[in-house]
Amino acid sequence: MSTITVGLDGSPESLAAADWAAREAVERDALLRLLHGGEQMRYLYAPLAGVPAPGALDAQREWAAYMLRETESRLVRRHPGLRITTKQTEEQAVPALLAAADGADLLVLGSRGLGTLAGFLVGSVALAVVARSPRPVVLVRAHESAADEQRPDAMGTGSTVSPHRDVVLGLDLEDPEDTVIGFAFEAARRRAADLRVVHGWSPPAAYGYGAAMDAGVNDEPAEQVRHRLADVLRPWKDKYPGVEVREQAVVGGAGRHLVHASRDAALVVVGRKNRRSPVGGRIGPVTHAALQHASAPVAVVPHD
């Protein structure tokens, strides 16, 4: 059985992540695991001493257990039949989340937006988890709801029964990874949503100025870029005939175009190349831009 794990600390953003993960688990017929880490509630530490106040750790454990029970109960009421397990751990944030990701099909985390991430995700912890996770990670903004993923109804208000907004895929034609493309097509198929594919490219310096130009891999005109994009997507369209695909080859970096597209998206999908190095992974500029500024949930899919 597939498993979706969500990091939970009781904050609005982690609760929104739990709601998103529950909906995804229903769509996938997956087990949902709620995970709470030990490095929480730092305000219980004695001032200036740097050590837990008397009874702080016991209070933290009791609060975490209560929060997990309440969240589980709320999600089961909303999604009858949803299978949920809970886990408390006192591991540090990064190893706890990475271990959870390694045993799951998807890891879901809450994000306050504008680069400030909640709970487990504080500064460098966020980057470490996203950069090193062996499995896809989805970041969900605080107060994200099911209605936000779906198109407004005829009155222009939020609806949970109208069609889904687009799934948006950021695609690099220099490295069109099947793992990332497949994730986006599957997400669109499950939601019965359109897939919008965004590829950013830069024309050669001489392009448009009447100078001779070698139409090579790195300096091809717009029409050639569109043809290459269509060629990459053709086998996927054949595999997913029910997914309506719209292709956008845009001039300039893909990051800002993805951020703009996220305003009317159910999900933004970007890739992250695995880098086996002693200092850990790295998040590329397009993925970083999406994590910082996208207004829809962002899925970061690792690939070799």
N, C-alpha and C positions, 0 to 999 in steps of 0.2 A: 504494500500500500504506500502511495506517495505521502510525503509529510511536508507541511508548511510550518515553520517556526517563526514566532513573533517575539521580539524583545519587549518586555512590559515593565514599566516602572510606575504606573498610575498617573502619569502626566497626560494632558489632553492629546498630545501628539502620539504617545504610545497607545492610548485607547483608540484613536483614529486608525492607527496601524493594525490594532487587533480586529477592528471592524472590517477593514479592508481584507485582512488575511482570512477572516471567517467567510466573507463572500467568495474569495478565491478558492478556499477549501471546498465550499459547496459546489462551485463550478467544476472543480477537478475531482470531486469525490475523494478528497484527501483527508488525512488526519491533521488536526490543528494542535500544535504544541505551544503553550504559553510558557515563556521562560523569564524568570526574574533573577538578576544577578546580585551578588553580595555587596558590591560597591555602590550603595544607594544611601539616601537620607543622610548626607554628610552633616546636616545641621544638628544631628544628635551628638556630634563630637564635642568634647569639652572645649570651651573657648581657650585658644592659645596653646593648649596642652598637646594637641595633636593626637590624643588618645580618646577612645570611646568614653562618653559619660557613663556613669553607673547605670546598668540596665539597658543601655542604648542598643546593644546588639540583639538582646532578647526582644526588645520592643520592635526593632526593625524586622526581625524574622516573623513576629506575630502579625505586624502590619502587612508584610509581603504575602503571607499565607492568606490573610483576609482579602487582600486586593485580588489575588489570583482566583479565589473562590467566587468573589462577586463578579469578576469579569467573565469567568466560565459560565456562571448562572445566567448572566445577561445575554451572552452569545447563544446559549442553548435555547433561551426563550425566543430569540429572534430567528434562529435557524434550527427548528426541531430536527433531530436526527443527526446533527453535526457531531462528529466524534472529536473530543477534546481531551488532551492530557495537560498537566501542569508540572512545572519543575522549578525548584529553588536551588540556586547554587551560590557558593561564596567565592567562586573563582573571580579573578580580576576580569574586567570588562572584555578586553580584546580576546584573550584565549577562550572565555566562555562563549562568546558569540561565534568565533571561528569554529569551535568544536560543534556548536549547534548547527552551523551552516553545513559542516562536513557531513552531518547525518540527515540532512533535509534536502528536499528538492528546491526549496525556496526559503530565504530568510527575509523577514519583513521588519522594518524599523521605522520609528517615528522621527520626524524632522520638524523643527520649528520654522524652517525656511530661512532664506537669506544666509545660509551657511552655518546657522547656529543649530546644532542637533542636540536632542534631548536624551535624558536617561543614560544608557550606556554610551551614547554618542556625545562626547564633550571634546571639542577641538580635534586633536590628533587622533583620538580614538575612532571617530567617524571615518577619517581617511584610512586608518589602518584596517578597519573591518572591510570597507568597500574595496580597498586596494588588494586585500589578501584573501578574501573569501573564495573558497573553491566552488561555490555555487552562486546562482543569481541572487542579488539583493535588491529588494524594492524599498524605496524610501517614500513615506507617506506624510503629507503635511498635516498639522493640527487642524481639526474640524473638517477634514475631508469626509464627504458622505457619499452614499450610493447615488444620490441625485446629481452630484457634481460630475459623475462619470457619464451621465446620460443627457441627451439633448433636451432643451426646454420644450415644454408642451406648447399647444397652440396659443396659450395665453402668455407665453414667454416666461413661465415660472418653472422651477425645478420639478422633475418628475422621476419616479423610479420605474415607470412602465414604458417610457418613450425609448427609442433606439439609442444605443450607446454612441458616444462621441468616438472619433477616430482613435485608433492606436497609431502612434507616430514612431517611426523607426529612423534613427540616424545611421546612415550607411556610408562606409568608406569604400569607394571603388578600388582603392589600392589594396585593400585587405577585406574583401567581402566574405566575412566568416559565416559559415553555415549555421553554427550554434546560435549566433545572434539573430540571423534572419529567421531561422526556424522558431525561435522563441516569440518573435513578433508576429509571425503568421499564426502560430497557435493561439496567442493571446487574442488576435483579431477573430479567429474562428470561434473560440469559446464565447466571445461577446457578440457574435454576429455583427461585428463592426467593420467599417472600412479601414484599410491600412494606407497611411500616408508615408511614403518613403522620401526622406530628405537627404540629398547628397550635396555637400558644399565643395566647390572647386574654384580655382583661381586661373583666369586666362593669362596667357603669356604677356610679358610686358609690351611686346610689339603688336599684340592682337588689337585690331581696331584702328591702327595707325597706318595701314597700307604697306607695312614692311613685310618682307618675306618671312615665312614662319614654317618651322618644321613641326608638322602635326604629329608629334610623338606622344608618349604616354602622359607626360607631365604638362604638355602645352597644346592640348587639342581643343578645337573650338566647341561651342555649345552643342551643336548638333551631334558631334561625335560622342560627347559626354552623355547625351540623352540616349544614344544608341547603345552605349556600353551599359548604362543603367538598365535599359530594357532587356539586354542580353543576360545580365546577372539575375534578373527577377523572373525571366521567362519560365525556367523549370519549377520555380516556386508557385507561380500562377497556375501551372498545370497540376501541381500537387494539391493546391488549395483552390479549386475552381469556384468555391462559394465566397471567397474573399475578394471584395472589390479593392483594387490597388490603384492608388494615384501616385505618380512619380514626380518629384520636384528636384531638378538639378539647378541649384541656386549658386550665384556667384558670391564668393566670400566664405568665411568660416561657417561651418554648419552649426556651431554652438548657438549663435544669436537667432538663427532661423528656427532651431528646435525650441528655444525658449518662447519665441513668438507662436509657434504651432501648438505649444503646450496649453495655451489659453483656451483652446477648444478641443482638448484631447482627453481621453479616458486614461491613457497610459503612454509614457514616453520610454522607448527602449533604446539603450546605447550599449556599446561593447567596451570591454576592458581587456587588454592583452595581458596574459599571465607572464610574469617575469620572475623566474626562479633565481632569486638573489638573496644574499645574507641580510640585506637591509629591507627586504620585503618588496611589495608591489608598488605600482605607480598608477595614478589616475591621469589619463590624457586630458588635454584642454577642452575637447568637446564634451566629454563626460563630466568634467569638473563644472563647466558652464551650466549643464543641465541640472546637476545636483544643487548648484548655488541658486539658480533663478527660475527653474521650471515651476509652473503653477499646478501641474498634474503630478500624480505619482510617477516616480522614475525607477525603471528596472535597469540595473547594471549587470550585464551578462559577461562573465569571464570566458576567455577563449585562448587557445594556444597560438 
